[in-house]
């Protein structure tokens, strides 16, 4: 079985072209095995690039974390899918409509000479109600739902102020004075599985540098700490804007690189960044 490894600012996934070959029978188990960094290929997860369900769209993306769980959406993976579709001749368009479990995401490719190294993803509108995220506000201390669900989580013996946003998948933002000193593994794992989040959650630790730049580390639901998270960068930018910490366009610096996130006055969040091929290989059929 042929696979391609790609990365978007260090968020690395293994991609299977399912346009011409059947989808694996058990993608969850396959994701766990291939993603293992000691006994497999090594990645943050597995992405299936499939034909669209609707003729109005160009392709469909299914995404499985390294623990085998299926996620709604990944911005970094969506950019890589856009580049893959274009450069492998599956869709020679610079405007692509990509189906995901988090909805249809338009992609705008910056193409030059047959290559498309940068892609903008229209992530759609952020979801800010407790039901849509989802989060159970009654389990947050001192809860508030305006302008977005927020409150205090008691985790690891501490009360942690949190703000909640969905970009098609759930995110919990924690503002910190220094991301380098943030206890990402200890607090991230505890918050991910907190009872306040019925579908678990991604956790972003955010340091505001200026009105136009933030720094972030992320604990991804089902994968642990990763070098980047596109939906997380968007969720953090929305939370920063809504709480008056930044404007509506920010540079988001992550351990793997930077993204430009812009929240338009019309309500949609746009995320722009690179997509890179790493290598190709063959996984033995079983």
N, C-alpha and C positions, 0 to 999 in steps of 0.2 A: 504494500500500500504506500503510494507516494504521498509525502507531506512536504510542506514548505514552512520554514520558521521565519517569522517576521516580528518586528518590534516597533513600537511607537514610544519614543523617549523612555526606553527600557522596559516597557510593559510588553513582555514577550509571550506570544501564543504560537501554537502549531495549527496550520491551516490545511484543511482537506478540501479538494475540489470535488464537490458532489454533483456537478453539472453532468458529468459523463460516467460517474461510478456511483453505485448505491451508497446511501448513508450507512454508517456502521450500525449493526444491530443493537449494540449496547454502548452508546457514546460515553455514558458516565464512567463505566469501568475503563474504557479506552483512555479517557481523559486522565484518570488517576494514574494509569500505568505509563502513558507517554510523558506526562508532566513530571514524573519523579526525577529529581535532579541527580540521583545516584544510580538508579536502576533503569531509568528511561532516557528520553531525550533531554528533558528539562525544560519547563515552561511554567507560565502562570495559568495555563489552561489550553483548551482545544476549541477551535472554531471551525464549524462546517459552513462552507460557501455553497449555497443551494439555489436551484431555480426558484423564482418567485411563486407565491401562491396566486397572486393577482397579476393579470396581464398588464395592468397599469404600471407595475413596478419592474425593476431590472434584476434583482437578486434578493435572496433571503439569507440571513445570518443566524446560526444557532451557536451559542457560546456556553462552554462548560468550564467551570473553575477547576483548579488542580485537585480539589477534593471530590470532584464528580458532580457537584450541584450545577444545575443549569441557571444561568442568569438572564435577566431581561435585556441588558444592553451593556456595551463597553465602547466608549468613544475612541480610545486608542485602537481597538480592534476594528472598529468601523472604518477608520482611516486606512488601515492596512487592507481591508477587504476592497475598498475603493481602488487602491493602487493595483491590487492583484487583478481585479476584474478588467481594468484598463490595459495593463501591460501584458496580460496573458490572453488578450483578445476576446474575452467573454462579453465585454460591453465596452465598445470603443466610443463612449460618450464621456464628456467632462461634467455632465450633470446626471447623477445616478440616484435612483430611488431605491433605498435598501430597506427591506422588511426585517424587523426585529421583534422580539417579544415585548419590547417597550414602545412599539409603534413603528411607522414608516419614517426613516430618517433620510432626508435629502443630503447628498454629498456633492460638493463642488471641488473638482480636481484642478490643480495648477499644473497643467500638462505642458511639456516642452520637449520636442524631439523624440516623441514616443514614450516619454517617461512622465510619471506623475508623483514626484517625491513629497509634495505637500498637499494636504486635503483639508477642506473646511467641512465640518459636520453641523448641519442644522439640528440641534438637539431638541427643538420644540420648546414648549413652555414648561417652566418648573411647576411641580405640583406642591402646593403649600398647605393643603388641608390634612388633618391627622388621619382621616380615612384613606386618602389617596396615597400617603407616604409608604406604608402605614406605620403609625405610632400610637400607642395608648397613653394619652396625656394624663390619665388618672394615675399612672405609675411614675410620673415625673413630679418631683417636689416643686412647689411654687410654680405650677404650670401656667403658661400663657399661650394663646394661639394667634396673637397678632404681633407683627405682620407674618409670622411663621411660628409653628409649634416650637416652644422652648421650655426649659425648666432645669431641674437638678436631678442628675442620676446618682444614686448611691452605688458606687462600685469600688471594690478593693479597699473598703474602709474610708473612702473619701466621697465628698459631694462634688460632682463635676458638672458645671454649667454646660448645657448642650443646646444646639439649634438644629432643627430637622427639616430636610428638603428631599424631594424625590425628583430625579431626572429620568423617570421611567424605572428606576431602581432606588431603594432607600439609602439615604445618607444621614449621618449624624456628625455635625461639625463641632469641634472643640477648639476654642481660641486659646493659644498659648503664647507666652512671651518669647520662647526660643524653641523652634522645632528640633534643634540638635539635642536639647535636654528633655524633650517630651518622652514619656514612658509609653511608646507606641505599642509595643508587644503586650505589656501587662494590662494597660487600660483598653487597648483596642480589642483584644480578645474578650475581655469582660463585657464591654459595651456591645460588641457584635451580637452576643448571645443573651443580652438582657431581655427580661420578660416584656419590657416596654415595646419591643420590636417584634411583631408577630412573624415576620419573614426574615428575621435577623437584619443586620444593617452593615453598610460600609461606614468606616469612621475616618474622618479627616481631621488632622491636627494642623491648625492654621496660624501662622504668624504674619501679621500685617506689617509690611515694610514701608508702604506709602499709599497715597490715594490711588495709585495705578499699579501696584505690585504687591503680591503676597507670596509667601513661601509655605510649602505644604509637605507633610508626610501622610501616608495613607495606609490604613489597615483594611484590606479588601475582604469582604464577606466571602468565605470559602477558599481564600488563597493566602491570607496572612499579609504581612507587610510587603508591598511591591514598590518598584521604582517610580511608578506613575499610575494615575487613574483618571481617565478623561471625564467620565461622568462626575467623579468626585471633584475635579477641578471646577466644573461648571456649578455644582452644588455649592461649593465654597464661595465662588464668586457671587452667586445669588445671595447667600447669607451675608456676605460682607456688604453688598450694596444695600440690602434691606435694613441692616443695622447701622448704616451710616459710616462704616469703617472705610469704604472705598467708593469710587465711582462705578459706573456700569461697564467699564472696559478695563480689564486688568491683565497683566502678565502673571501667570501662575508658574512659579519655579518649583520643580520637584527634583528629587535625587537623580532621576534619569534625564532631565532636560526641562524645557519650558513650553508652555502652551499660551496662546492668546485667546482669552475668553471675552466675548462681548455680549451683553444682554440688551437687545434692541428695545426701543420704546414700544414697538409692536408686541413685545412679550417673548419672542423666541430667543434662545441662547445659542450663539454660534461659537464653535470651538475650532481653532486652526492650529495645525502642527504637522510634524513630519511622519512619514511611514517608510520603513526600511525593510528590504529583504535581508535575511541573515544567511540561510543556507537551505538546501533541499536534501532529502534523504528518503530511504525506504524503511518502513516499519514492517516486520515480518507478518504475513497473513497467518491467522491461527484457525 
